[in-house]
Amino acid sequence: MDPAQWLADYRDRLERVAYSARAASASLREVGASATSPRGEVTVTVNAGGGLEQVGLTPAARKLETDALAALIVATSREAQRLAGARTAEVMAGYLGEGEALAEITQHLPAGAVR
């Protein structure tokens, strides 16, 4: 193969990879999830990385003992993190397909996030 053509092909591949990386990054910025406790006292929203963004409490939450409310917040947060992890896996599967790269990413997601 002609060296100039090889270099042009290589640049094209790099541009496609860079475009895909930017697109994946933009898609992941949109990923997040919310979960609500079974009786609706607590709603938790997390970002793509599972970081806490918002906690909402209804008046019914005031009726709970502090330990029960704390446990409910943690459990609801874990569910939101699981949902965000599942969405992250879906987004990344669209860019990476099934394989080692996706497995490397999904191994760090919360339990139950990946099918």
C-alpha positions in Angstrom: 0.0 0.0 0.0 1.1 3.5 -0.8 2.4 5.2 2.4 0.4 8.4 1.7 -2.8 6.3 1.3 -2.0 4.4 4.5 -1.6 7.6 6.4 -4.8 9.0 4.9 -6.7 5.9 5.9 -5.2 6.0 9.4 -6.2 9.7 9.8 -9.7 8.8 8.7 -9.9 6.0 11.3 -8.6 8.3 14.0 -11.2 10.9 13.1 -14.0 8.3 13.3 -12.8 7.1 16.7 -12.6 10.7 17.9 -16.1 11.4 16.7 -17.4 8.3 18.3 -15.7 9.2 21.6 -17.2 12.7 21.5 -20.6 11.3 20.7 -20.4 8.7 23.5 -19.3 11.4 26.0 -22.3 13.6 25.0 -24.7 10.7 25.3 -23.3 9.8 28.8 -23.8 13.4 29.9 -27.5 12.8 29.3 -27.6 9.5 31.3 -28.8 9.5 34.8 -31.7 7.9 36.7 -34.2 8.5 39.4 -35.7 5.9 41.7 -38.6 6.3 44.2 -39.0 4.2 47.3 -41.9 1.6 47.2 -44.3 3.8 49.2 -43.1 7.1 47.6 -41.5 8.7 50.6 -38.1 9.2 48.9 -36.9 10.0 45.4 -33.3 9.9 44.5 -31.6 11.1 41.2 -28.1 10.2 40.2 -25.9 11.0 37.3 -24.3 8.5 34.9 -21.5 7.7 37.3 -24.0 7.1 40.1 -23.2 10.4 41.8 -26.0 11.8 43.9 -27.7 14.7 42.2 -30.9 15.2 44.1 -32.9 13.7 47.0 -36.6 14.4 47.4 -38.6 13.7 50.5 -42.4 13.7 50.8 -44.3 14.6 54.0 -44.7 10.9 54.5 -40.9 10.7 55.1 -41.3 12.7 58.3 -43.3 9.9 59.8 -40.3 7.5 59.6 -37.8 6.9 62.3 -34.4 8.5 61.3 -32.7 5.1 61.0 -35.5 3.8 58.7 -35.4 7.0 56.6 -31.6 6.7 56.3 -31.9 3.1 55.2 -34.7 4.0 52.7 -32.5 6.8 51.2 -29.6 4.4 50.8 -31.7 1.6 49.2 -33.4 4.1 46.9 -30.1 5.5 45.9 -28.7 2.1 45.1 -31.7 1.4 42.9 -31.1 4.7 41.0 -27.5 3.8 40.6 -28.4 0.4 39.2 -30.8 2.1 36.7 -28.1 4.6 35.7 -25.6 1.8 35.3 -28.0 -0.1 33.0 -28.5 3.0 30.9 -24.7 3.6 30.8 -24.2 0.0 29.6 -26.9 0.5 26.9 -25.2 3.7 25.6 -21.8 2.2 25.6 -23.0 -1.1 23.9 -24.3 1.1 21.1 -20.8 2.5 20.6 -18.6 -0.4 21.4 -20.8 -3.4 20.6 -20.5 -6.6 22.7 -17.0 -7.5 23.6 -14.0 -6.9 25.8 -14.2 -3.1 25.7 -17.8 -3.2 26.9 -17.0 -5.9 29.5 -14.2 -3.7 30.9 -16.5 -0.8 31.4 -19.5 -2.8 32.7 -17.5 -4.6 35.3 -17.4 -1.4 37.3 -21.1 -0.8 37.2 -23.4 -1.5 40.2 -24.6 -5.1 40.6 -27.7 -5.9 38.6 -27.0 -3.0 36.1 -25.8 -5.4 33.4 -27.9 -8.2 31.9 
